[in-house]
Amino acid sequence: MNRALAGSQQEQADMESMNLADWRQRALELESEVAKAVVGQERAIRLMIIAIFARGHVLLEGDVGVGKTTLLRAVARTLGGAYERVEGTIDLMPSDMIYYTFLNEEGKPRVEPGPVLRHGGDLSVFFFNEINRARPQVHSLLLRLMAERSITAFNTEHTFPYLLVFADRNRIEREETFELPAAARDRFLMEVAIGTPPDEQSRRQLLFDTRFHDVDALIGMLKEGVVDYRQLNALAKVIQSTITVSPSLERYTLDLWNAVRNPSSAGLSVAGVDVSKLVAGGASPRGMSYLIRAARVSAWLTGRDMVVPEDIRDIFYECMAHRIFLAPVYELRREELVRALISDVFAKVPAP
């Protein structure tokens, strides 16, 4: 029996034995455990938990030093899978992600697996730091890894069935950067903002509690394998097939989609903007299907067996903002205008 068939049969067996109520408690325990390493980021952690159980890749948005790497290491630790990180640089090539070469002690050339291949199929969390510093050729490889969870190397197909890709962008320096193309941005389930904690107590902890000064020790204190990463694919399928969406909510979601794509025809308005020329494209069918996947997980985490409008509205910005493409004249005001647009969508499109 080949490995793929054995894995499929095991996944089917896992699906048949899963109790969503029990798994919800384990998911909330996972969320609680991750929060021990990253304080003041409750919203970001909940969104990451949704992405994990929806099996979607995530863009991270935030300044340097706010804990993005710590958060992902905590996620990998609590899932029990392998973690890898790549730094985006102008000279990074696709081959650098797959293998690296060096001379051994005897002066002979050696080839060793790179960060993508090092852990084989056990790779569960892959962090691409400053992805916009890497060349488009590297983006292409990453796109295949995200879309197919496989790559071809050394005439062999390598699969990564449990992989989730996380990436952030350098928002400060603009020299020697390559902005992500629309196709790459659309592959990410959501973009999650991680900022400096707004409350003074969290800031005080980060500055003066020595637990947060040694990241390795902090991660080592977390419980390992709270949720088995190898069961997440099967669990995700059970969630998607069990949590229901009513016909009225289907209609509501389609109305939201139409409004985002054609704001002028939906009667939307944004101050100081010609809305008929605002949106150049975006809100793709894939993006909307990702939205529903995430909404089902959100409903499940809340303890419901059906999606309600609040599930859609709560995650709409994170799932849609990065895949709404504005006309070039408006791009410099992207965050402000997209927030205003989505706010007016919610105001004008009646919820069931």
Secondary structure, DSSP 8 states (H G I E B T S, - for coil): --HHHHHHHHHHHHHHH--HHHHHHHHHHHHHHHHTTSTT-HHHHHHHHHHHHHT--EEEE--TTSSHHHHHHHHHHHHT-EEEEEE--TT--HHHHHEEEEE-TTS-EEEEE-TTTTTGGGEEEEEEETGGGS-HHHHHHHHHHHHHSEEEETTEEEE-TT-EEEEE---S--TT-----HHHHHTSSEEEE----SSHHHHHHHHH-GGGG-HHHHHHTS-TTSS-GGGHHHHHHHHHHHSB--HHHHHHHHHHHHHHH-TTTTT---TTS-GGGTEEEE--HHHHHHHHHHHHHHHHHHT-SB--HHHHHHHHHHHHGGGEEE-GGGGGGHHHHHHHHHHHHHHHS---
